[in-house]
């Protein structure tokens, strides 16, 4: 459970920085993807090729 709390704290901080306009949307998405990958979180990713419309 400790790992999940670390992930949530980092995502909350990331969201706060984005709301304060200290990060661009592109930076926000890139960092979010890196966090998801590092904590092995399965979720919807905007760059997932399976989600692209043919």
Secondary structure, 3 states (H helix, E strand, C coil): CHHHHHHHHHHHHHHHHHHCCCCCHHHHHHHHHHHHHHCCCCCCCCCCHHHCCC
